[in-house]
Amino acid sequence: MLPSATDDGGDSFHGPSLDEFFPQAVLFEGTPFELNRIMLIRLLVMVVIVLLFWLGTRRMKVVPSRFQAGLEFLLGFVRNNIIIETLGEKDGKRFMPILMSIFFLVLGLNLTGVIPFLNIAGSSVVGLPLVLAVVAWILFIYAGIRKHPGAFFKNSLFPSGVPWPLYIIVTPIELISTFILRPVTLAIRLLMNMVAGHMLLVLCFSATQFFLFSLGGAWGLFSVGTFAFGFAFTLFELLVAALQAYVFTLLTAVYIQLALADEH
């Protein structure tokens, strides 16, 4: 929300509001295909990611161009430092396409929060983080059942070495922590980081506009400080955007690795 003057000529400041995460429909209002600003940002990110990878891989060269080299560096980083390091060579190759997709989708959606004229992360509304968390949960269940058919749920809920009477306590805890809290925490971690980052940026730059244009005069000096904070938070938000993509993908890979572990 931008600062504005009151009707009586005074000046007032309106800080960021959660209403910004629920924008009005832009296209197809009132239909099942209704699109608002955040949905359009998500579609834009998807198109940009597909286009970048198509341009970067359609004419691969032994001596790569800068663009190809940059793309290969990012792919190599995700492959070696997240997927292969966590799952190993064999299992890493099996799950690499979906884990790569998760990383670059989350990264692209997060970065829109600091891109001018977009100014809000596509992952800052719970729907998409929840869908990605469900995908991670399905991968975890699929990997466990595929590797340990008939024993995955039993060994997850009834760990070996525990006295039978204690299963009354242990089994509900394992059910909640393993099969419920994991997807919930994945979604909430991503969502709240993006929401908090957006609110901080809007607060800083709204305050800058308020001091500079609404109050003016000596108050304009305060805009220097709020703008500096806004710039610093923008750089920090870039770091958070990349870090959250890394953490989300890494935790998904870790959960898959846990499902594949021999103790199951």
Backbone as CSV, one residue per row, in Angstrom:
resi,resn,N_x,N_y,N_z,CA_x,CA_y,CA_z,C_x,C_y,C_z
1,MET,0.849,-1.195,0.000,0.000,0.000,0.000,0.880,1.239,0.000
2,LEU,0.551,2.203,-0.833,1.338,3.418,-0.919,0.781,4.469,0.024
3,PRO,1.636,5.356,0.545,1.153,6.426,1.399,0.302,7.394,0.606
4,SER,-0.661,7.990,1.269,-1.529,8.929,0.569,-1.961,10.034,1.521
5,ALA,-2.433,11.108,0.955,-2.918,12.229,1.764,-4.363,11.991,2.152
6,THR,-4.735,12.436,3.331,-6.119,12.317,3.776,-6.968,13.368,3.084
7,ASP,-8.283,13.178,3.172,-9.187,14.092,2.470,-9.135,15.502,3.035
8,ASP,-8.738,15.637,4.306,-8.727,16.974,4.911,-7.412,17.703,4.702
9,GLY,-6.563,17.152,3.826,-5.329,17.841,3.505,-4.159,17.368,4.298
10,GLY,-4.399,16.615,5.408,-3.293,16.091,6.196,-2.613,14.947,5.478
11,ASP,-1.526,14.530,6.061,-0.773,13.425,5.483,-0.919,12.202,6.364
12,SER,-1.039,11.048,5.742,-1.136,9.794,6.483,-0.304,8.743,5.786
13,PHE,0.128,7.789,6.566,0.958,6.717,6.024,0.206,5.392,6.130
14,HIS,0.126,4.678,5.033,-0.520,3.373,5.003,0.559,2.326,4.742
15,GLY,0.814,1.504,5.737,1.834,0.473,5.606,1.351,-0.707,4.773
16,PRO,2.195,-1.707,4.624,1.832,-2.890,3.831,0.689,-3.653,4.472
17,SER,-0.106,-4.280,3.634,-1.283,-5.007,4.106,-1.323,-6.392,3.475
18,LEU,-1.925,-7.334,4.180,-2.093,-8.689,3.636,-3.038,-8.704,2.441
19,ASP,-3.796,-7.619,2.264,-4.685,-7.543,1.105,-3.910,-7.603,-0.212
20,GLU,-2.636,-7.222,-0.180,-1.822,-7.246,-1.395,-1.626,-8.666,-1.922
21,PHE,-1.792,-9.651,-1.051,-1.627,-11.043,-1.471,-2.917,-11.646,-2.022
22,PHE,-3.957,-10.820,-2.073,-5.238,-11.268,-2.618,-5.740,-10.229,-3.614
23,PRO,-5.023,-10.030,-4.727,-5.399,-8.999,-5.689,-6.676,-9.351,-6.440
24,GLN,-7.274,-8.354,-7.029,-8.492,-8.560,-7.804,-8.188,-9.311,-9.089
25,ALA,-9.210,-9.925,-9.640,-9.059,-10.677,-10.888,-8.703,-9.733,-12.027
26,VAL,-7.839,-10.217,-12.896,-7.437,-9.453,-14.074,-8.094,-10.005,-15.328
27,LEU,-8.150,-11.322,-15.427,-8.741,-11.976,-16.593,-9.724,-13.058,-16.144
28,PHE,-10.758,-13.257,-16.947,-11.726,-14.351,-16.771,-12.384,-14.332,-15.391
29,GLU,-12.715,-13.152,-14.908,-13.310,-13.032,-13.579,-14.629,-13.786,-13.501
30,GLY,-14.808,-14.506,-12.407,-16.039,-15.258,-12.191,-16.082,-16.609,-12.858
31,THR,-14.994,-17.025,-13.488,-14.928,-18.331,-14.139,-13.902,-19.210,-13.416
32,PRO,-13.910,-20.531,-13.677,-12.891,-21.401,-13.074,-11.467,-21.059,-13.504
33,PHE,-11.320,-20.275,-14.566,-10.007,-19.916,-15.091,-9.595,-18.497,-14.690
34,GLU,-10.198,-17.972,-13.645,-9.920,-16.615,-13.201,-8.436,-16.437,-12.872
35,LEU,-7.869,-15.355,-13.361,-6.448,-15.062,-13.151,-6.303,-13.694,-12.496
36,ASN,-5.527,-13.664,-11.432,-5.180,-12.375,-10.833,-3.706,-12.087,-11.105
37,ARG,-3.207,-11.024,-10.504,-1.829,-10.586,-10.780,-0.806,-11.653,-10.394
38,ILE,-1.006,-12.309,-9.264,-0.042,-13.315,-8.815,-0.067,-14.539,-9.725
39,MET,-1.258,-14.931,-10.175,-1.348,-16.064,-11.104,-0.652,-15.743,-12.427
40,LEU,-0.787,-14.511,-12.895,-0.117,-14.110,-14.127,1.403,-14.131,-13.954
41,ILE,1.879,-13.725,-12.774,3.311,-13.778,-12.484,3.802,-15.221,-12.530
42,ARG,3.035,-16.134,-11.961,3.416,-17.547,-11.981,3.496,-18.079,-13.405
43,LEU,2.520,-17.728,-14.234,2.545,-18.164,-15.632,3.740,-17.560,-16.360
44,LEU,4.034,-16.292,-16.060,5.180,-15.637,-16.683,6.477,-16.337,-16.314
45,VAL,6.636,-16.686,-15.042,7.839,-17.386,-14.591,7.987,-18.717,-15.314
46,MET,6.900,-19.449,-15.439,6.955,-20.739,-16.128,7.413,-20.565,-17.579
47,VAL,6.861,-19.567,-18.266,7.238,-19.320,-19.657,8.710,-18.918,-19.754
48,VAL,9.164,-18.055,-18.855,10.557,-17.590,-18.874,11.514,-18.748,-18.626
49,ILE,11.201,-19.618,-17.669,12.075,-20.765,-17.377,12.177,-21.685,-18.581
50,VAL,11.038,-22.009,-19.195,11.043,-22.874,-20.387,11.843,-22.226,-21.505
51,LEU,11.649,-20.921,-21.700,12.353,-20.212,-22.765,13.858,-20.180,-22.512
52,LEU,14.273,-19.906,-21.280,15.695,-19.857,-20.962,16.373,-21.200,-21.202
53,PHE,15.746,-22.272,-20.772,16.347,-23.587,-20.957,16.331,-24.003,-22.425
54,TRP,15.316,-23.592,-23.142,15.282,-23.909,-24.575,16.387,-23.153,-25.312
55,LEU,16.551,-21.876,-25.004,17.599,-21.095,-25.654,18.991,-21.585,-25.254
56,GLY,19.131,-22.037,-24.007,20.441,-22.455,-23.527,20.862,-23.834,-23.973
57,THR,19.912,-24.659,-24.423,20.247,-26.044,-24.780,19.980,-26.402,-26.238
58,ARG,19.425,-25.492,-27.010,19.068,-25.874,-28.387,20.300,-26.008,-29.283
59,ARG,21.353,-25.276,-28.972,22.580,-25.362,-29.778,23.782,-25.463,-28.851
60,MET,23.906,-26.615,-28.224,25.001,-26.838,-27.287,26.332,-26.894,-28.038
61,LYS,27.355,-26.257,-27.475,28.674,-26.211,-28.092,29.717,-26.761,-27.142
62,VAL,30.777,-27.335,-27.720,31.880,-27.836,-26.903,32.526,-26.676,-26.141
63,VAL,32.715,-25.564,-26.849,33.168,-24.336,-26.198,31.930,-23.468,-25.995
64,PRO,31.382,-23.480,-24.770,30.079,-22.843,-24.557,30.144,-21.329,-24.593
65,SER,29.020,-20.740,-24.961,28.878,-19.290,-24.841,28.711,-18.938,-23.367
66,ARG,28.734,-17.650,-23.081,28.573,-17.231,-21.687,27.222,-17.672,-21.133
67,PHE,26.197,-17.560,-21.947,24.863,-17.949,-21.502,24.804,-19.441,-21.221
68,GLN,25.343,-20.244,-22.141,25.363,-21.688,-21.938,26.212,-22.060,-20.731
69,ALA,27.335,-21.395,-20.572,28.204,-21.690,-19.430,27.520,-21.352,-18.110
70,GLY,26.805,-20.229,-18.074,26.083,-19.859,-16.861,24.994,-20.852,-16.519
71,LEU,24.280,-21.293,-17.554,23.222,-22.281,-17.339,23.806,-23.608,-16.877
72,GLU,24.905,-24.023,-17.481,25.556,-25.269,-17.084,26.082,-25.184,-15.647
73,PHE,26.555,-24.002,-15.256,27.024,-23.827,-13.888,25.888,-24.028,-12.888
74,LEU,24.712,-23.411,-13.165,23.575,-23.554,-12.274,23.099,-25.008,-12.211
75,LEU,23.018,-25.640,-13.365,22.593,-27.038,-13.403,23.586,-27.925,-12.663
76,GLY,24.863,-27.663,-12.863,25.887,-28.453,-12.191,25.861,-28.259,-10.688
77,PHE,25.593,-27.029,-10.261,25.519,-26.765,-8.823,24.392,-27.556,-8.186
78,VAL,23.204,-27.500,-8.786,22.054,-28.232,-8.235,22.310,-29.735,-8.293
79,ARG,22.865,-30.179,-9.412,23.111,-31.619,-9.584,24.102,-32.146,-8.554
80,ASN,25.240,-31.481,-8.425,26.327,-32.008,-7.596,26.156,-31.712,-6.116
81,ASN,25.687,-30.495,-5.789,25.658,-30.067,-4.394,24.349,-30.374,-3.679
82,ILE,23.315,-30.694,-4.416,22.040,-31.028,-3.781,21.642,-32.475,-4.078
83,ILE,21.515,-32.796,-5.350,20.909,-34.076,-5.718,21.873,-35.242,-5.538
84,ILE,23.027,-35.181,-6.219,23.970,-36.307,-6.166,24.564,-36.455,-4.768
85,GLU,24.889,-35.335,-4.136,25.486,-35.399,-2.800,24.530,-36.007,-1.782
86,THR,23.228,-35.801,-1.969,22.239,-36.317,-1.027,21.786,-37.734,-1.375
87,LEU,21.530,-37.984,-2.651,20.933,-39.251,-3.063,21.919,-40.229,-3.683
88,GLY,23.107,-39.757,-4.016,24.046,-40.625,-4.705,23.812,-40.606,-6.207
89,GLU,24.721,-41.217,-6.948,24.679,-41.163,-8.410,23.445,-41.861,-8.979
90,LYS,23.190,-43.083,-8.525,22.097,-43.875,-9.101,20.729,-43.272,-8.802
91,ASP,20.414,-43.093,-7.535,19.110,-42.537,-7.171,18.999,-41.073,-7.561
92,GLY,20.121,-40.358,-7.573,20.097,-38.963,-7.976,19.634,-38.790,-9.410
93,LYS,20.092,-39.668,-10.289,19.675,-39.586,-11.691,18.191,-39.875,-11.850
94,ARG,17.654,-40.763,-11.026,16.234,-41.102,-11.109,15.353,-39.906,-10.782
95,PHE,15.745,-39.167,-9.753,14.897,-38.068,-9.275,15.380,-36.700,-9.744
96,MET,16.404,-36.674,-10.570,16.974,-35.393,-10.980,16.001,-34.499,-11.739
97,PRO,15.221,-34.997,-12.708,14.328,-34.084,-13.450,13.348,-33.339,-12.546
98,ILE,12.705,-34.043,-11.634,11.707,-33.390,-10.789,12.361,-32.470,-9.769
99,LEU,13.514,-32.843,-9.233,14.196,-31.988,-8.265,14.759,-30.738,-8.931
100,MET,15.277,-30.886,-10.145,15.728,-29.716,-10.904,14.566,-28.766,-11.162
101,SER,13.428,-29.328,-11.541,12.253,-28.501,-11.821,11.810,-27.747,-10.577
102,ILE,11.812,-28.430,-9.431,11.417,-27.780,-8.183,12.355,-26.621,-7.863
103,PHE,13.662,-26.840,-7.993,14.628,-25.789,-7.656,14.424,-24.544,-8.505
104,PHE,14.385,-24.711,-9.811,14.318,-23.537,-10.683,12.939,-22.878,-10.650
105,LEU,11.888,-23.662,-10.399,10.570,-23.054,-10.260,10.501,-22.207,-8.993
106,VAL,10.955,-22.746,-7.875,10.939,-21.986,-6.626,11.831,-20.758,-6.740
107,LEU,13.009,-20.912,-7.339,13.913,-19.776,-7.508,13.274,-18.690,-8.348
108,GLY,12.696,-19.067,-9.482,12.064,-18.078,-10.346,10.899,-17.370,-9.681
109,LEU,10.064,-18.123,-8.975,8.920,-17.522,-8.293,9.366,-16.587,-7.169
110,ASN,10.418,-16.967,-6.464,10.907,-16.120,-5.369,11.495,-14.814,-5.878
111,LEU,12.208,-14.876,-6.995,12.892,-13.686,-7.508,11.936,-12.610,-7.992
112,THR,10.712,-12.985,-8.337,9.768,-11.967,-8.815,9.425,-10.956,-7.720
113,GLY,9.734,-11.292,-6.470,9.469,-10.358,-5.391,10.340,-9.117,-5.415
114,VAL,11.464,-9.165,-6.135,12.364,-8.009,-6.194,12.515,-7.480,-7.622
115,ILE,11.728,-7.989,-8.537,11.787,-7.513,-9.923,10.827,-6.336,-10.077
116,PRO,11.309,-5.186,-10.555,10.440,-4.018,-10.729,9.220,-4.337,-11.588
117,PHE,8.090,-3.744,-11.228,6.791,-3.877,-11.888,6.097,-5.215,-11.591
118,LEU,6.828,-6.173,-11.045,6.189,-7.392,-10.548,6.016,-7.257,-9.035
119,ASN,7.141,-7.110,-8.329,7.153,-6.676,-6.922,6.435,-7.589,-5.939
120,ILE,6.165,-8.818,-6.328,5.592,-9.766,-5.376,5.972,-11.167,-5.816
121,ALA,6.374,-11.998,-4.866,6.822,-13.342,-5.199,5.633,-14.232,-5.557
122,GLY,5.792,-15.016,-6.602,4.732,-15.950,-6.979,4.512,-17.036,-5.950
123,SER,5.455,-17.180,-5.028,5.351,-18.187,-3.965,4.869,-17.593,-2.652
124,SER,4.354,-16.360,-2.681,3.952,-15.681,-1.451,2.482,-15.896,-1.105
125,VAL,1.797,-16.732,-1.855,0.432,-17.153,-1.540,0.455,-18.663,-1.373
126,VAL,-0.258,-19.177,-0.409,-0.039,-20.536,0.083,-0.286,-21.630,-0.953
127,GLY,-1.107,-21.362,-1.965,-1.478,-22.412,-2.902,-0.301,-23.120,-3.532
128,LEU,0.612,-22.354,-4.115,1.730,-22.976,-4.820,2.743,-23.622,-3.879
129,PRO,3.149,-22.975,-2.765,4.006,-23.696,-1.818,3.387,-24.999,-1.331
130,LEU,2.078,-25.005,-1.148,1.403,-26.216,-0.698,1.441,-27.294,-1.771
131,VAL,1.243,-26.913,-3.027,1.310,-27.887,-4.128,2.712,-28.483,-4.218
132,LEU,3.737,-27.643,-4.122,5.107,-28.147,-4.178,5.416,-29.053,-2.986
133,ALA,4.885,-28.713,-1.814,5.087,-29.554,-0.639,4.399,-30.907,-0.810
134,VAL,3.227,-30.922,-1.410,2.531,-32.187,-1.682,3.318,-33.022,-2.684
135,VAL,3.902,-32.377,-3.690,4.749,-33.094,-4.648,5.928,-33.747,-3.927
136,ALA,6.574,-32.983,-3.029,7.692,-33.531,-2.258,7.232,-34.709,-1.403
137,TRP,6.054,-34.592,-0.808,5.499,-35.665,0.027,5.210,-36.913,-0.811
138,ILE,4.656,-36.720,-2.003,4.375,-37.853,-2.894,5.668,-38.539,-3.317
139,LEU,6.713,-37.746,-3.608,8.001,-38.329,-3.964,8.558,-39.162,-2.817
140,PHE,8.418,-38.665,-1.608,8.875,-39.391,-0.417,8.137,-40.717,-0.271
141,ILE,6.813,-40.689,-0.394,6.010,-41.915,-0.274,6.336,-42.882,-1.412
142,TYR,6.423,-42.351,-2.628,6.713,-43.194,-3.794,8.063,-43.883,-3.647
143,ALA,9.084,-43.120,-3.244,10.427,-43.695,-3.099,10.435,-44.798,-2.047
144,GLY,9.734,-44.566,-0.927,9.711,-45.555,0.134,8.996,-46.828,-0.260
145,ILE,7.833,-46.690,-0.906,7.075,-47.874,-1.312,7.806,-48.639,-2.412
146,ARG,8.427,-47.891,-3.319,9.153,-48.543,-4.422,10.360,-49.325,-3.897
147,LYS,11.064,-48.760,-2.917,12.263,-49.406,-2.398,11.925,-50.487,-1.371
148,HIS,10.882,-50.270,-0.577,10.538,-51.204,0.499,9.049,-51.541,0.443
149,PRO,8.595,-52.199,-0.605,7.170,-52.527,-0.707,6.725,-53.410,0.454
150,GLY,5.623,-53.048,1.052,5.079,-53.839,2.145,5.685,-53.555,3.503
151,ALA,6.803,-52.859,3.552,7.457,-52.623,4.840,7.672,-51.146,5.132
152,PHE,7.450,-50.288,4.156,7.774,-48.861,4.331,6.963,-48.234,5.465
153,PHE,5.632,-48.355,5.414,4.801,-47.735,6.438,4.991,-48.405,7.790
154,LYS,5.150,-49.718,7.770,5.337,-50.447,9.023,6.610,-49.986,9.730
155,ASN,7.712,-49.931,8.989,8.981,-49.543,9.603,9.030,-48.062,9.947
156,SER,8.265,-47.242,9.219,8.223,-45.819,9.536,7.437,-45.549,10.812
157,LEU,6.340,-46.261,10.996,5.460,-46.023,12.135,5.818,-46.875,13.350
158,PHE,6.481,-47.994,13.094,6.862,-48.895,14.186,8.366,-49.175,14.100
159,PRO,9.199,-48.191,14.450,10.656,-48.371,14.340,11.137,-49.531,15.192
160,SER,12.139,-50.235,14.669,12.661,-51.409,15.366,13.407,-50.999,16.628
161,GLY,13.448,-51.937,17.581,14.173,-51.709,18.818,13.400,-51.002,19.901
162,VAL,12.137,-50.667,19.620,11.303,-49.978,20.607,10.418,-51.003,21.312
163,PRO,10.377,-51.021,22.633,9.483,-51.941,23.356,8.034,-51.729,22.928
164,TRP,7.295,-52.815,22.789,5.935,-52.737,22.264,5.035,-51.759,23.012
165,PRO,5.065,-51.699,24.322,4.163,-50.741,24.989,4.416,-49.285,24.591
166,LEU,5.651,-48.969,24.234,5.982,-47.582,23.883,5.451,-47.173,22.516
167,TYR,5.033,-48.152,21.702,4.469,-47.804,20.397,3.199,-46.961,20.543
168,ILE,2.536,-47.056,21.695,1.353,-46.224,21.933,1.717,-44.743,21.856
169,ILE,2.933,-44.421,22.260,3.411,-43.038,22.215,4.191,-42.765,20.934
170,VAL,5.080,-43.700,20.569,5.999,-43.485,19.449,5.265,-43.416,18.116
171,THR,4.314,-44.311,17.883,3.651,-44.383,16.576,2.892,-43.109,16.222
172,PRO,2.078,-42.533,17.121,1.434,-41.249,16.765,2.443,-40.135,16.498
173,ILE,3.544,-40.114,17.255,4.566,-39.091,17.042,5.199,-39.259,15.667
174,GLU,5.518,-40.502,15.292,6.111,-40.767,13.983,5.133,-40.428,12.862
175,LEU,3.855,-40.732,13.063,2.840,-40.426,12.050,2.766,-38.928,11.797
176,ILE,2.715,-38.166,12.881,2.589,-36.713,12.739,3.868,-36.094,12.188
177,SER,5.021,-36.482,12.733,6.285,-35.857,12.328,6.715,-36.263,10.929
178,THR,6.469,-37.516,10.549,6.961,-38.020,9.264,6.000,-37.752,8.118
179,PHE,4.711,-37.936,8.344,3.763,-37.896,7.238,2.875,-36.654,7.217
180,ILE,2.913,-35.852,8.262,2.070,-34.652,8.293,2.900,-33.376,8.382
181,LEU,3.805,-33.321,9.353,4.558,-32.090,9.572,5.550,-31.783,8.456
182,ARG,6.091,-32.811,7.820,7.090,-32.545,6.774,6.543,-31.688,5.640
183,PRO,5.432,-32.073,4.997,4.920,-31.188,3.938,4.434,-29.848,4.464
184,VAL,3.860,-29.845,5.682,3.363,-28.590,6.253,4.510,-27.609,6.489
185,THR,5.599,-28.093,7.081,6.731,-27.196,7.358,7.411,-26.746,6.066
186,LEU,7.465,-27.602,5.061,8.027,-27.196,3.772,7.249,-26.016,3.204
187,ALA,5.927,-26.127,3.205,5.088,-25.074,2.633,5.167,-23.792,3.458
188,ILE,5.083,-23.915,4.787,5.066,-22.731,5.641,6.405,-22.005,5.592
189,ARG,7.514,-22.752,5.584,8.836,-22.118,5.547,8.977,-21.244,4.300
190,LEU,8.628,-21.785,3.154,8.736,-21.027,1.910,7.774,-19.851,1.910
191,LEU,6.525,-20.106,2.291,5.503,-19.060,2.269,5.867,-17.882,3.163
192,MET,6.203,-18.148,4.411,6.410,-17.067,5.367,7.662,-16.257,5.061
193,ASN,8.703,-16.894,4.522,9.882,-16.127,4.128,9.553,-15.141,3.022
194,MET,8.735,-15.557,2.062,8.387,-14.672,0.963,7.419,-13.573,1.405
195,VAL,6.481,-13.918,2.281,5.547,-12.913,2.794,6.295,-11.855,3.611
196,ALA,7.166,-12.322,4.514,7.911,-11.385,5.361,8.804,-10.478,4.517
197,GLY,9.467,-11.039,3.519,10.328,-10.235,2.657,9.549,-9.171,1.915
198,HIS,8.392,-9.527,1.391,7.572,-8.562,0.666,7.115,-7.436,1.590
199,MET,6.680,-7.784,2.783,6.193,-6.764,3.719,7.296,-5.784,4.099
200,LEU,8.516,-6.289,4.311,9.630,-5.413,4.658,9.958,-4.453,3.518
201,LEU,9.990,-4.982,2.292,10.320,-4.129,1.151,9.252,-3.067,0.929
202,VAL,7.993,-3.458,1.005,6.908,-2.492,0.818,6.956,-1.427,1.908
203,LEU,7.231,-1.849,3.143,7.307,-0.892,4.247,8.401,0.142,4.004
204,CYS,9.589,-0.318,3.616,10.718,0.598,3.419,10.469,1.565,2.273
205,PHE,10.012,1.062,1.134,9.849,1.937,-0.029,8.591,2.794,0.073
206,SER,7.570,2.310,0.782,6.408,3.163,1.039,6.787,4.316,1.960
207,ALA,7.601,4.005,2.966,8.057,5.062,3.867,8.923,6.074,3.124
208,THR,9.748,5.594,2.188,10.568,6.498,1.383,9.701,7.465,0.595
209,GLN,8.668,6.940,-0.048,7.770,7.797,-0.822,7.019,8.769,0.092
210,PHE,6.620,8.289,1.255,5.881,9.130,2.198,6.715,10.317,2.667
211,PHE,7.951,10.039,3.101,8.811,11.120,3.596,9.196,12.090,2.486
212,LEU,9.429,11.551,1.293,9.957,12.382,0.208,8.878,13.208,-0.473
213,PHE,7.696,12.612,-0.698,6.687,13.286,-1.509,5.485,13.783,-0.707
214,SER,5.089,13.033,0.335,3.914,13.447,1.094,4.248,14.521,2.131
215,LEU,5.351,14.325,2.869,5.730,15.304,3.880,6.653,16.380,3.328
216,GLY,7.687,15.939,2.600,8.604,16.885,1.996,9.411,17.668,3.022
217,GLY,10.093,18.692,2.564,10.885,19.528,3.453,11.981,18.744,4.145
218,ALA,12.196,19.067,5.405,13.246,18.403,6.180,12.952,16.918,6.383
219,TRP,11.649,16.572,6.353,11.288,15.165,6.503,11.866,14.313,5.378
220,GLY,12.137,14.934,4.249,12.694,14.194,3.120,14.024,13.536,3.426
221,LEU,14.730,14.054,4.434,16.006,13.445,4.815,15.815,12.017,5.326
222,PHE,14.664,11.768,5.956,14.409,10.417,6.454,14.277,9.406,5.318
223,SER,13.913,9.916,4.133,13.763,9.009,2.988,15.094,8.381,2.594
224,VAL,16.199,9.070,2.892,17.513,8.503,2.589,17.721,7.217,3.395
225,GLY,17.362,7.287,4.677,17.524,6.105,5.524,16.606,4.972,5.129
226,THR,15.317,5.275,4.882,14.379,4.215,4.516,14.729,3.605,3.165
227,PHE,15.229,4.444,2.237,15.643,3.903,0.940,16.863,3.004,1.089
228,ALA,17.798,3.406,1.944,18.993,2.581,2.181,18.604,1.230,2.779
229,PHE,17.682,1.264,3.743,17.200,0.008,4.314,16.501,-0.833,3.252
230,GLY,15.703,-0.178,2.411,15.008,-0.899,1.346,15.970,-1.546,0.370
231,PHE,17.032,-0.831,0.028,18.039,-1.382,-0.888,18.756,-2.572,-0.238
232,ALA,19.095,-2.429,1.039,19.767,-3.516,1.751,18.865,-4.743,1.849
233,PHE,17.576,-4.513,2.148,16.639,-5.627,2.238,16.412,-6.274,0.872
234,THR,16.524,-5.487,-0.205,16.396,-6.059,-1.544,17.522,-7.046,-1.821
235,LEU,18.751,-6.649,-1.472,19.886,-7.561,-1.632,19.711,-8.801,-0.755
236,PHE,19.229,-8.569,0.465,18.994,-9.704,1.370,17.906,-10.614,0.821
237,GLU,16.894,-10.033,0.211,15.796,-10.831,-0.348,16.270,-11.668,-1.527
238,LEU,17.233,-11.166,-2.292,17.829,-11.968,-3.357,18.499,-13.214,-2.782
239,LEU,19.213,-13.019,-1.674,19.852,-14.144,-0.996,18.815,-15.128,-0.474
240,VAL,17.755,-14.602,0.145,16.709,-15.461,0.691,16.011,-16.242,-0.423
241,ALA,15.780,-15.592,-1.566,15.119,-16.256,-2.691,15.910,-17.478,-3.142
242,ALA,17.231,-17.300,-3.284,18.077,-18.424,-3.691,18.187,-19.465,-2.583
243,LEU,18.307,-18.992,-1.340,18.460,-19.918,-0.213,17.217,-20.772,-0.023
244,GLN,16.037,-20.187,-0.177,14.808,-20.958,-0.012,14.631,-21.998,-1.110
245,ALA,15.059,-21.680,-2.326,15.031,-22.679,-3.401,15.976,-23.822,-3.071
246,TYR,17.149,-23.474,-2.559,18.133,-24.489,-2.167,17.594,-25.366,-1.037
247,VAL,17.039,-24.737,0.002,16.561,-25.479,1.167,15.385,-26.376,0.794
248,PHE,14.445,-25.858,0.022,13.271,-26.643,-0.358,13.692,-27.879,-1.146
249,THR,14.589,-27.700,-2.114,15.046,-28.829,-2.924,15.872,-29.802,-2.103
250,LEU,16.735,-29.261,-1.252,17.574,-30.116,-0.415,16.734,-30.960,0.534
251,LEU,15.756,-30.360,1.193,14.914,-31.111,2.119,14.095,-32.167,1.388
252,THR,13.630,-31.845,0.180,12.921,-32.858,-0.613,13.826,-34.038,-0.906
253,ALA,15.074,-33.751,-1.290,16.040,-34.818,-1.558,16.355,-35.610,-0.289
254,VAL,16.459,-34.927,0.842,16.738,-35.602,2.113,15.585,-36.542,2.478
255,TYR,14.351,-36.085,2.305,13.210,-36.934,2.611,13.196,-38.177,1.720
256,ILE,13.528,-37.999,0.452,13.608,-39.153,-0.451,14.693,-40.103,0.012
257,GLN,15.843,-39.541,0.412,16.945,-40.381,0.879,16.554,-41.158,2.135
258,LEU,15.806,-40.522,3.028,15.333,-41.210,4.232,14.401,-42.358,3.883
259,ALA,13.571,-42.148,2.869,12.649,-43.212,2.446,13.410,-44.388,1.812
260,LEU,14.543,-44.092,1.199,15.340,-45.145,0.539,16.314,-45.825,1.477
261,ALA,16.457,-45.298,2.687,17.463,-45.831,3.627,17.190,-47.289,3.937
262,ASP,18.254,-48.036,4.192,18.160,-49.482,4.390,17.343,-49.846,5.626
263,GLU,17.302,-48.949,6.625,16.570,-49.343,7.839,15.100,-49.522,7.589
264,HIS,14.584,-48.997,6.430,13.190,-49.252,6.091,13.014,-50.666,5.540
